Amino acid sequence: MSSDEAEDVVQDLMIKFWQKKDELEQFGNFKSYALKSVRNECLNRLKHHDVKLGFADMQLHRSELYSMEVNNLKEQIIGFINQLPEKQKAVIHLKRCRRV
């Protein structure tokens, strides 16, 4: 965790503490509560960061699989076209050239 992120954690917790200042009196040792809060918030942010990285990896993997499937489909279509009689291949070729 970078120092900027650590500062964000402390700042966010200070805001939360201020918003709950009346409730904080029930905790006997505020220093202990604050340190535990910082620790838990840091762990939560690290876990969240890991989840985001895992999601990004999954998206990349899905994108690669999709790309492979599209390429395989193109190869299959080309194979089917190559099995057609010459006149039918010419029609498909002319249709494709016309679109470009």
VEXTORTOR-452653 format. One record per residue: residue number from 1; x, y, z of N, C-alpha, C in turn; residue in three letters. Coordinates in Angstrom, 3 decimals. Each point is the difference from the previous one (the first is absolute). Layout:
+-----+----------+----------+----------+----------+----------+----------+----------+----------+----------+---------+
! num !     n_px !     n_py !     n_pz !    ca_px !    ca_py !    ca_pz !     c_px !     c_py !     c_pz ! residuo !
+-----+----------+----------+----------+----------+----------+----------+----------+----------+----------+---------+
! NUM !        X !        Y !        Z !        X !        Y !        Z !        X !        Y !        Z !     ALA !
...
+-----+----------+----------+----------+----------+----------+----------+----------+----------+----------+---------+
This chain:
+-----+----------+----------+----------+----------+----------+----------+----------+----------+----------+---------+
! num !     n_px !     n_py !     n_pz !    ca_px !    ca_py !    ca_pz !     c_px !     c_py !     c_pz ! residuo !
+-----+----------+----------+----------+----------+----------+----------+----------+----------+----------+---------+
!   1 !    0.857 !   -1.172 !    0.000 !   -0.857 !    1.172 !    0.000 !    0.900 !    1.231 !    0.000 !     MET !
!   2 !   -0.325 !    0.936 !   -0.880 !    0.812 !    1.207 !   -0.108 !   -0.306 !    0.959 !    1.155 !     SER !
!   3 !    0.866 !    0.971 !    0.153 !   -0.218 !    0.980 !    1.070 !   -1.253 !    0.838 !   -0.279 !     SER !
!   4 !   -0.291 !    0.255 !   -1.272 !   -1.230 !    0.730 !   -0.342 !   -1.241 !   -0.785 !    0.417 !     ASP !
!   5 !    0.040 !   -1.304 !   -0.261 !   -1.136 !   -0.839 !    0.394 !   -0.138 !   -0.054 !    1.520 !     GLU !
!   6 !    1.132 !   -0.083 !    0.685 !   -0.033 !   -0.011 !    1.463 !   -0.588 !    1.300 !    0.540 !     ALA !
!   7 !    0.379 !    1.116 !   -0.612 !   -0.567 !    1.286 !    0.415 !   -1.508 !    0.044 !   -0.257 !     GLU !
!   8 !   -0.426 !   -0.576 !   -1.119 !   -1.438 !   -0.065 !   -0.296 !   -0.744 !   -0.806 !    1.055 !     ASP !
!   9 !    0.597 !   -1.115 !    0.422 !   -0.622 !   -0.829 !    1.034 !   -0.183 !    0.807 !    1.275 !     VAL !
!  10 !    1.066 !    0.656 !    0.429 !   -0.073 !    0.785 !    1.232 !   -1.023 !    1.128 !   -0.139 !     VAL !
!  11 !    0.006 !    0.678 !   -1.129 !   -0.941 !    1.093 !   -0.213 !   -1.442 !   -0.516 !    0.017 !     GLN !
!  12 !   -0.267 !   -1.102 !   -0.681 !   -1.349 !   -0.565 !   -0.013 !   -0.445 !   -0.408 !    1.402 !     ASP !
!  13 !    0.912 !   -0.597 !    0.747 !   -0.350 !   -0.407 !    1.357 !   -0.223 !    1.201 !    0.912 !     LEU !
!  14 !    0.772 !    1.057 !   -0.179 !   -0.205 !    1.199 !    0.813 !   -1.397 !    0.590 !   -0.252 !     MET !
!  15 !   -0.418 !   -0.035 !   -1.255 !   -1.347 !    0.476 !   -0.327 !   -1.050 !   -0.877 !    0.684 !     ILE !
!  16 !    0.201 !   -1.326 !   -0.075 !   -0.937 !   -0.917 !    0.655 !   -0.017 !    0.221 !    1.511 !     LYS !
!  17 !    1.168 !    0.174 !    0.578 !    0.077 !    0.245 !    1.446 !   -0.736 !    1.289 !    0.362 !     PHE !
!  18 !    0.189 !    1.030 !   -0.811 !   -0.660 !    1.272 !    0.294 !   -1.517 !   -0.138 !   -0.084 !     TRP !
!  19 !   -0.458 !   -0.755 !   -1.011 !   -1.440 !   -0.186 !   -0.161 !   -0.599 !   -0.811 !    1.154 !     GLN !
!  20 !    0.811 !   -0.861 !    0.614 !   -0.476 !   -0.846 !    1.096 !    0.609 !    0.403 !    1.338 !     LYS !
!  21 !    0.358 !    1.262 !    0.136 !    0.721 !    0.440 !    1.205 !   -0.775 !   -0.266 !    1.287 !     LYS !
!  22 !   -1.324 !    0.072 !   -0.066 !   -0.794 !   -0.254 !    1.206 !    0.015 !   -1.473 !    0.396 !     ASP !
!  23 !    0.100 !   -0.884 !   -1.003 !    0.011 !   -1.441 !    0.267 !    1.374 !   -0.491 !    0.473 !     GLU !
!  24 !    1.041 !    0.736 !   -0.300 !    1.355 !   -0.447 !    0.300 !    0.301 !   -0.005 !    1.503 !     LEU !
!  25 !   -0.798 !    0.703 !    0.758 !    0.224 !    0.031 !    1.448 !   -0.203 !   -1.366 !    0.647 !     GLU !
!  26 !   -0.770 !   -0.857 !   -0.655 !   -0.265 !   -1.324 !    0.572 !    1.214 !   -0.918 !   -0.071 !     GLN !
!  27 !    0.957 !    0.328 !   -0.852 !    1.222 !   -0.796 !   -0.080 !    0.965 !    0.514 !    1.060 !     PHE !
!  28 !    0.471 !   -0.896 !    0.827 !    0.872 !    0.409 !    1.094 !    1.322 !    0.559 !   -0.484 !     GLY !
!  29 !    0.650 !   -0.725 !   -0.889 !    1.322 !    0.388 !   -0.469 !   -0.108 !    0.435 !   -1.465 !     ASN !
!  30 !   -0.120 !    1.295 !   -0.239 !   -0.187 !    0.501 !   -1.353 !    1.220 !   -0.280 !   -0.880 !     PHE !
!  31 !    1.191 !    0.086 !    0.567 !    1.221 !   -0.232 !   -0.779 !   -0.010 !   -1.415 !   -0.566 !     LYS !
!  32 !   -0.353 !   -0.970 !    0.827 !   -0.068 !   -1.382 !   -0.445 !   -1.059 !   -0.171 !   -1.092 !     SER !
!  33 !   -1.149 !    0.633 !    0.202 !   -1.095 !   -0.056 !   -0.981 !    0.447 !    0.621 !   -1.331 !     TYR !
!  34 !    0.674 !    1.130 !    0.067 !    0.448 !    0.691 !   -1.212 !    1.036 !   -0.838 !   -0.759 !     ALA !
!  35 !    0.953 !   -0.575 !    0.720 !    1.024 !   -0.816 !   -0.654 !   -0.617 !   -1.238 !   -0.650 !     LEU !
!  36 !   -0.948 !   -0.616 !    0.690 !   -0.672 !   -1.172 !   -0.559 !   -0.824 !    0.392 !   -1.222 !     LYS !
!  37 !   -0.614 !    1.171 !    0.042 !   -0.780 !    0.494 !   -1.139 !    0.894 !    0.240 !   -1.215 !     SER !
!  38 !    1.168 !    0.603 !    0.231 !    0.943 !    0.245 !   -1.100 !    0.454 !   -1.328 !   -0.598 !     VAL !
!  39 !    0.342 !   -0.938 !    0.851 !    0.443 !   -1.321 !   -0.464 !   -1.085 !   -0.663 !   -0.847 !     ARG !
!  40 !   -1.230 !   -0.010 !    0.505 !   -1.099 !   -0.648 !   -0.727 !   -0.299 !    0.701 !   -1.320 !     ASN !
!  41 !    0.042 !    1.322 !   -0.011 !   -0.243 !    0.742 !   -1.230 !    1.088 !   -0.288 !   -1.040 !     GLU !
!  42 !    1.239 !   -0.079 !    0.449 !    1.103 !   -0.336 !   -0.919 !   -0.190 !   -1.393 !   -0.581 !     CYS !
!  43 !   -0.345 !   -0.955 !    0.851 !   -0.233 !   -1.368 !   -0.487 !   -1.159 !   -0.039 !   -0.995 !     LEU !
!  44 !   -1.063 !    0.735 !    0.291 !   -1.142 !    0.044 !   -0.917 !    0.393 !    0.578 !   -1.352 !     ASN !
!  45 !    0.786 !    1.055 !    0.026 !    0.423 !    0.614 !   -1.268 !    0.935 !   -0.921 !   -0.783 !     ARG !
!  46 !    0.876 !   -0.699 !    0.695 !    0.883 !   -0.947 !   -0.687 !   -0.803 !   -1.142 !   -0.620 !     LEU !
!  47 !   -0.984 !   -0.497 !    0.728 !   -0.856 !   -1.063 !   -0.545 !   -0.759 !    0.517 !   -1.212 !     LYS !
!  48 !   -0.528 !    1.213 !    0.103 !   -0.737 !    0.583 !   -1.116 !    0.910 !    0.156 !   -1.223 !     HIS !
!  49 !    1.226 !    0.408 !    0.247 !    0.976 !    0.142 !   -1.091 !    0.249 !   -1.364 !   -0.657 !     HIS !
!  50 !    0.145 !   -1.050 !    0.807 !    0.205 !   -1.352 !   -0.531 !   -1.194 !   -0.450 !   -0.831 !     ASP !
!  51 !   -1.201 !    0.325 !    0.460 !   -1.212 !   -0.370 !   -0.736 !   -0.029 !    0.719 !   -1.348 !     VAL !
!  52 !    0.350 !    1.292 !   -0.002 !    0.022 !    0.748 !   -1.259 !    1.027 !   -0.592 !   -0.968 !     LYS !
!  53 !    1.166 !   -0.365 !    0.515 !    1.013 !   -0.602 !   -0.874 !   -0.478 !   -1.334 !   -0.546 !     LEU !
!  54 !   -0.619 !   -0.800 !    0.851 !   -0.532 !   -1.281 !   -0.440 !   -1.061 !    0.173 !   -1.061 !     GLY !
!  55 !   -0.864 !    0.991 !    0.166 !   -1.039 !    0.269 !   -0.985 !    0.620 !    0.443 !   -1.321 !     PHE !
!  56 !    1.007 !    0.851 !    0.070 !    0.669 !    0.466 !   -1.221 !    0.658 !   -1.175 !   -0.721 !     ALA !
!  57 !    0.639 !   -0.897 !    0.754 !    0.614 !   -1.186 !   -0.604 !   -1.052 !   -0.880 !   -0.666 !     ASP !
!  58 !   -1.145 !   -0.156 !    0.669 !   -1.072 !   -0.820 !   -0.547 !   -0.526 !    0.623 !   -1.290 !     MET !
!  59 !   -0.164 !    1.323 !   -0.018 !   -0.484 !    0.684 !   -1.201 !    0.989 !   -0.180 !   -1.150 !     GLN !
!  60 !    1.288 !    0.119 !    0.295 !    1.028 !   -0.181 !   -1.027 !   -0.051 !   -1.419 !   -0.546 !     LEU !
!  61 !   -0.121 !   -0.970 !    0.900 !   -0.064 !   -1.405 !   -0.413 !   -1.235 !   -0.237 !   -0.868 !     HIS !
!  62 !   -1.152 !    0.555 !    0.403 !   -1.224 !   -0.151 !   -0.785 !    0.166 !    0.628 !   -1.371 !     ARG !
!  63 !    0.670 !    1.147 !   -0.043 !    0.225 !    0.681 !   -1.265 !    0.884 !   -0.853 !   -0.918 !     SER !
!  64 !    1.024 !   -0.606 !    0.571 !    0.885 !   -0.867 !   -0.781 !   -0.758 !   -1.219 !   -0.514 !     GLU !
!  65 !   -0.844 !   -0.596 !    0.854 !   -0.793 !   -1.157 !   -0.422 !   -0.961 !    0.382 !   -1.112 !     LEU !
!  66 !   -0.646 !    1.168 !    0.142 !   -0.928 !    0.468 !   -1.024 !    0.737 !    0.190 !   -1.318 !     TYR !
!  67 !    1.165 !    0.583 !    0.058 !    0.802 !    0.234 !   -1.200 !    0.364 !   -1.329 !   -0.663 !     SER !
!  68 !    0.363 !   -0.986 !    0.816 !    0.337 !   -1.323 !   -0.533 !   -1.229 !   -0.641 !   -0.645 !     MET !
!  69 !   -1.166 !    0.132 !    0.627 !   -1.228 !   -0.569 !   -0.547 !   -0.356 !    0.649 !   -1.332 !     GLU !
!  70 !    0.153 !    1.319 !   -0.077 !   -0.290 !    0.707 !   -1.255 !    0.943 !   -0.476 !   -1.095 !     VAL !
!  71 !    1.281 !   -0.147 !    0.337 !    0.971 !   -0.476 !   -0.993 !   -0.326 !   -1.420 !   -0.452 !     ASN !
!  72 !   -0.379 !   -0.846 !    0.955 !   -0.372 !   -1.378 !   -0.357 !   -1.231 !   -0.014 !   -0.890 !     ASN !
!  73 !   -0.967 !    0.849 !    0.304 !   -1.214 !    0.083 !   -0.800 !    0.335 !    0.471 !   -1.413 !     LEU !
!  74 !    0.877 !    0.999 !   -0.111 !    0.407 !    0.487 !   -1.324 !    0.664 !   -1.122 !   -0.804 !     LYS !
!  75 !    0.878 !   -0.761 !    0.665 !    0.677 !   -1.107 !   -0.672 !   -1.001 !   -1.053 !   -0.461 !     GLU !
!  76 !   -1.003 !   -0.291 !    0.819 !   -1.013 !   -0.977 !   -0.382 !   -0.802 !    0.496 !   -1.200 !     GLN !
!  77 !   -0.365 !    1.261 !    0.015 !   -0.770 !    0.564 !   -1.115 !    0.816 !   -0.049 !   -1.283 !     ILE !
!  78 !    1.263 !    0.377 !    0.086 !    0.872 !   -0.048 !   -1.178 !    0.126 !   -1.434 !   -0.502 !     ILE !
!  79 !    0.111 !   -0.953 !    0.938 !    0.057 !   -1.419 !   -0.386 !   -1.264 !   -0.439 !   -0.713 !     GLY !
!  80 !   -1.161 !    0.422 !    0.498 !   -1.269 !   -0.349 !   -0.651 !   -0.083 !    0.631 !   -1.387 !     PHE !
!  81 !    0.435 !    1.263 !   -0.084 !   -0.031 !    0.683 !   -1.300 !    0.907 !   -0.716 !   -0.991 !     ILE !
!  82 !    1.164 !   -0.425 !    0.459 !    0.941 !   -0.693 !   -0.891 !   -0.540 !   -1.335 !   -0.487 !     ASN !
!  83 !   -0.956 !   -0.585 !    0.706 !   -0.594 !   -1.280 !   -0.416 !   -1.111 !    0.181 !   -1.031 !     GLN !
!  84 !   -0.428 !    1.241 !   -0.230 !   -1.075 !    0.270 !   -0.951 !    0.500 !   -0.146 !   -1.432 !     LEU !
!  85 !   -0.927 !   -0.230 !   -0.905 !    0.377 !   -0.002 !   -1.426 !    0.516 !    1.379 !   -0.407 !     PRO !
!  86 !    0.768 !    0.047 !   -1.078 !    0.678 !    1.222 !   -0.421 !   -0.967 !    1.161 !   -0.243 !     GLU !
!  87 !   -1.142 !   -0.248 !   -0.617 !   -0.942 !    1.084 !   -0.282 !   -0.545 !    0.603 !    1.303 !     LYS !
!  88 !   -0.307 !   -0.842 !    0.970 !   -0.510 !    0.506 !    1.280 !    1.091 !    0.776 !    0.759 !     GLN !
!  89 !    1.243 !   -0.485 !   -0.095 !    1.115 !    0.741 !    0.620 !    0.145 !    1.376 !   -0.654 !     LYS !
!  90 !   -0.170 !    0.051 !   -1.316 !    0.133 !    1.268 !   -0.726 !   -1.085 !    0.981 !    0.449 !     ALA !
!  91 !   -1.215 !   -0.496 !    0.206 !   -1.094 !    0.860 !    0.447 !    0.334 !    0.603 !    1.373 !     VAL !
!  92 !    0.472 !   -0.840 !    0.916 !    0.352 !    0.476 !    1.344 !    1.150 !    0.988 !   -0.081 !     ILE !
!  93 !    0.989 !   -0.307 !   -0.827 !    1.143 !    0.901 !   -0.154 !   -0.448 !    1.358 !   -0.543 !     HIS !
!  94 !   -0.869 !   -0.021 !   -1.002 !   -0.492 !    1.258 !   -0.569 !   -0.828 !    0.784 !    1.024 !     LEU !
!  95 !   -0.791 !   -0.703 !    0.792 !   -0.805 !    0.667 !    1.022 !    0.917 !    0.669 !    1.033 !     LYS !
!  96 !    1.060 !   -0.700 !    0.425 !    0.936 !    0.560 !    0.989 !    0.756 !    1.184 !   -0.563 !     ARG !
!  97 !    0.421 !   -0.061 !   -1.253 !    0.751 !    1.076 !   -0.621 !   -0.878 !    1.235 !   -0.175 !     CYS !
!  98 !   -1.251 !   -0.207 !   -0.242 !   -0.932 !    1.094 !   -0.231 !   -0.192 !    0.834 !    1.285 !     ARG !
!  99 !    0.037 !   -0.650 !    1.185 !   -0.199 !    0.690 !    1.276 !    1.154 !    0.914 !    0.337 !     ARG !
! 100 !    1.170 !   -0.354 !   -0.421 !    1.188 !    0.771 !    0.353 !    0.087 !    1.250 !   -0.753 !     VAL !
+-----+----------+----------+----------+----------+----------+----------+----------+----------+----------+---------+
